[in-house]
Amino acid sequence: MASLSSSNRSVLLYAAPNSNANMLWFGRFHAGDPLIAFSAKGRKIAAVSLLEVTRAQRESVFDEVLNLQVLLEEVRSAQANAGVAEVVALLAKRNGVRSFVVPPDFPAGLYQQLRELGVRVSIGKVPFFPERVIKTEEEIACLRAGNRASAAGFSAVEKILAASEIADGKVLFEGKVLTAERLRRAVEIACLEAGALNVTGIITAPGDQAVDCHCEGTGPIGANQLIVVDIFPRVSASGYFGDMTRTYLKGKASPNQRKIVRTVREAQKLAFSLIKPGARGCDVHKAILEFFDKAGYATGLNKENGFQEGFFHGLGHGVGLDVHEEPSLSARGVEPLEAGMVVTVEPGLYYIGRGACRIEDVVRVTETGCQLISRHPYRWEFA
């Protein structure tokens, strides 16, 4: 695949900004329908539907906004069934573009059509825009807003747990059995009121359900169970995500549960101390694996129940206009961290019969270490 520096290559995108982070970053324009966007000689140019032309001219960072309908009419005057590919070929010719670099998720059909029309197209690497990995101060502010929405969700959960009662081993809220679905609904409402929308599933998983670490959680919340709550809302105004996790328990924790929670929190603090420019994500991840192993929490397949147990996921990932983006704090994170990168830090332990604990925050890599850009208390046990 071709290497890409967006400053010296003509890039081409065709996607809906609201569902494609590269397009949203490139044009800073929200829209639900696909549009054509490309660079030529240092300028950003877009062809959008008639409905969006005026708004794109007013709100986007494109240097030139064209009417896609007019362009389609032009190419169809020569070929009745012409479409987006022919428009791109026309725009390439008019703007002196000899070749385009497209992202790996570029539509395969359009890629083939362009090549058949003689447009030179090569596929770029991930990250397609390397500039996205280093966050600006404006982006940091957007990420803080996303994490404030996450924190609002945790506050809603804590309010419910504090007001709940225990009867016959079940947690009751407002006279009804408290369920994972009820907690999730409270989180959705709190995030929405904070200006963010959960576009993918919130996790409110009790007990052994949370050992399957992306299980959203269903059914009753049991007394004295660990409950993993993972909230990753997208701020409606900016498109940037928050991503935080806390673990809770309603009732009285056992010594084993307290040790698990304490060990996960200590692992997170250790990771904070290791994250700095020049450190590799894979090395930070390995250090946490070794920390858990020395603490008596082995990672591996439980042959009796078939579950992976211990700490079996990555320590963290980049977050921005995608909830999961570069860089990676995992075995594949071989490139050194740089100041300005933003990553989650989310160690966890997972064991059938004991439950699970995960604690997650977001940090920015600074010149000397890292700085939290998410904030919420770590209180987890509600009697």
N, C-alpha and C positions, 0 to 999 in steps of 0.2 A: 504494500500500500504506500501511497505517496506521503512524504512528510509535508507538514503544513506550518507555515507562518503566515497568519492572516494578513500581515502587513505587506507581503511581497508576492502573494498568489491571489488569483481571482477565485473566490469561493462562490459556490452556488448552493442555495437551499430551496427546498419546496416542502413546506409543512405549515401546520396551523400553530401560531405562536403559543396559544393556550395549552397545547399538549406537547410542545417541543422546546426544550430549554435553550438549545442553540439558536433557534430562530428568535425566541424572546430576547435573548441576550444581544443578538446581532442588531435587532431593530428597535428594542425597547418599546414594543407595540403589542397590545393585547388584542387578539382576534381569534374567533373560533373556527374560521375556515382557512384552508391552505392558501398561501400566497407565494409568489416568486420573489426571491431576494438574492442579490449577488453583489460582488465588489468588482470594480473596474477602475484601474489607475488611481487607487486610493479613495474612491467614492463608493458610497453604499446606495444601491438602487433597488427599488421594489416595484413590482407590478401587482396591484391588488384589485379586488372587485370594486365595481362602481359604488357600492354601498359604503365602502371603507376609505375611498380616496381622500375625502376632506379630513376625516378624523386622523388618518395616517399622516397627512401633511402637517397637521397641527400637533400630534402627540408623539410621533416616532422620531428616531434619530437618522432616518434615511435622508440622504442628500437630494434624492429625486424620487418622487412617487408617481408612477404611471398608472393609467387606467387599463386594467387587464381586458375589459370588455372591448375597448377600442382596438387593442392589439390583436385580439382574437378575430375581430371583424376584418382587420387588415390581412392576416395570414389566410383567412378563409376566402378572401376574394380571389386568391390564386389556387387554393386547394380546399374544397368544400368540407372535408373532414379533419382539417388541421386543428391542433389543440395546443396544450401547454408546451410540448416539446418544440413545436414550430415557433412559438413565441420566444422561447429561450434562444433558439438558433438565430432568430431575427435580432434579438437584443445583443447577443454576442457579437454579431457582425457590425451592428451600429456602434458598439462601444469598444471595438478593437480588441476583443478578448479572444485569444488564440486557444486557451484551454481553461477548464474549470476543475477545481478540487471540490468534491462533495463529501458530506459526512457518511460514515458507515451505515446509517439508517436511512439513507436517501432511497426513495422509491425505486425498486428494481426495474419496474416497467418503464418508467421515465428515463432511467439510466440507459436502458437498451435502445429506446427510441432516439435519444440524443446521439448515441453512437452511430445508429443507422443514418442519421441526418448529417453525419460527418463532424459533429461537435466533439472535440477531444475532452474526455472526462476521466479523471482518476479519483480513487477513493482515498480519503485522508485517514489519519490515525485518530485514536482516542487518547487524550482529549482533542477534539476537533479544533477548538479555540483554546490554545494553551493559556491565553490571558485570563480565562475564566477561573483558573486554579488559584490565582492571587486575587484576593478580594480587596476592593477599594473601601474607603471609610463609609461611603454611601451604602455599599453592599453590607458592611458590618452592621450598620444601623437597621437595615432591612432584616438581617438575620436575628438581631436582638428582638425585633418586633415579633418574628415568628416564634422565638422561644418564650416571649412574654405570653403569647397565646397558649403555648404548651403549659406554662406555669398556671395559667388561669384554669386549664383543665384539671391539673393536679389539685388546685384549691377546691374545685367542685367535688372531686372524689373524697378529699379529706373532710369536707363538710358533711357529706353523706355518711362516711364511716364514723365520724364523731357523734352524729345524731342517731346512729343505729343501735339496736339492742341485740343481745344474743338469747336465743331460746331454743332448747333441744338441739344444740349444735348448729343451728342455722342463724344467719344474720338477718334481722328484720329491720326494714326501713319504712316508716310511715305505715306500720302494720302489715306489710307484705314482705315476703322473702326477697332479699336483695339478690339481684342477678348481675352477671357480667354485662348483659344487654342494658340494664338500667344504669349502670355506671358509665357505659359507653355513651348513652344518650346524654347524660349530664355533661360529659366531656365535650361532645359535639356542640351543645348549646353554649357552653362557656367559651369555646374557641371562636364560634361564630360571633358572639358578642364582643370578642376581642379583635375582630376584623380578619379572622382567618377561617379557612374551610379545610376540613379533613378530606382530601381527595382520594386517599387510600385508607385501608382499615386501621382504626385505632385498636390497640391491644389492651384488653382488660381481662387477663387470663388468671384464674385462680388455681392453686394446687398444682397437680401433675399436668394440667393442660399447658401450663407455662413452660414445661420442660421441652415441648415442641415450640421453639422460641418465637415463631411467627404465627402461632395459633391465636386468633382474636379473642377467644374465650366465650363460653356459652354456659347458661344455666346458673344454678344457685351458687352464691358465695358462701363457703363454709366458715364457721368460726375457727380461729387459730390456723388459718391457711395463709401462706404467702400469696400475694396477688401482684403480678407484674403488670404495670400500666405504662405503655409506650405510646407517646403522643407526638405526631409529626405533621402539624398543620401547615397549610400554605397560605401566606398572607395575600388576601384578595387584591390589594392595591399594587403590590410589587411582583408577586409570583415567587418570592423567596420562602423557603421552608424553615420551620423550627424542628427540632428533633431532640426530645428528652425522654428519659425513662426513670421512674421511681418504683420501688417495691413497697407494698403495704401488708398489714395484717390486722384483722379485727379480732381482738381477744387477748390471749396471753401467749407469747412466743415461747417455744422450748429453747433450752440451751443450744441445741444443734442449729435451730433457725437463727438465733442471735449470732452464732459463730459464722454462719454462712453470710449473713448480711454484713457483719463487721469485716469479714475477709474481702468481700467484694468492694466495699468502700475503701479499704486499705489498698487494694489493687488499683483502684481508680486514682488515688492520691499518688501512688508510685508512678503510674503512667504520666500524670501531670508533670512530675519531676523529670521525666525522660524525654518529653516532647520539646524539641528545640531545633533551630536550623542545623542541618547537617546530619541529624539523626534519621535513620531509615525506619519507615513504618514497620517493616518486617522484624527489625531488631527490637522495637518497643513491644510489639505483639509477642515475640518470643520471651521477652523478660517477664511479661505478665503470666504466660503459660508456666514458666519456671517458678514464679512466685506461688501460684496456686498449687503446683505439684509439691513444693516444699511445705505448704500449709496443710497438706494431706488431702487435697482435692485433685484426684487423678482425672485425666481426660481420656476417653476412649469408648469403644462399643461395649455396652453391657450385654453379654451373650445370653443372659437369662430373659431379658425383655426386648432385645433388639433395638434399644434406644442408644443414641450417642449421649454420653453424659460428661459432666465436667464443664470445661470452657472450650467449646467447639466451633465458635464463630469468630469472625474478625474482631479486633479490638475497636475498630472505628473506621470511618469513611469521611470523605469530603461531603459537604452539604452546601447548597446554594439554590439555584433555580431547579435543580434536581435534588431529591432527598438523598440519593446515593450518587455521588460523583467522585472524581479524583481530588486528592490523593487517597491512598488506602493505608490503613494501619492493620495490615494482615500479612500473611506469608508472601503475597504478591507485591507488597509495597516496597520495591527495591530502590526507588529513586529517593534521594535525600529530601527531607522536608525543607521548606524555605519560609522565611518571614512573610506573613500575609496570607498563608494558607489557612484554611479553616477545616477542622475535623471534629467528629464526634469521638467521645471516649466512653465506651460502654462495656466494661467487663461484666461477666455474668457467670453464674454457676447453676447447673441444672441436673437434678437427680430425681428419678422416679421414687416416690414414697416420701421424699423430703421436700419436694417442690423446687422452686427456682427463685433466683434473685438476679436482677440486672439493674444497674444504676448507670445513667447516661447523661452526659452534659456535652456542651459544645465549646471548643476553645479555638482561639486564634494563635497561630505561631507568631511569636514576637522575635525581636533581635536577640534576646537572651533566654527565652524559654517559651512559655505559653500563658495566655490570659483567658479566663472564663468569659464567654459572652452569653451564657445562659445562667439563670439564677433561680433557685427554688430550694427551700429547706429540705433536709433529709429525714425528717421525722417519719417514721414508718409504722410504729406500733400504736394502735388505738384500742384502749381497754374497753 
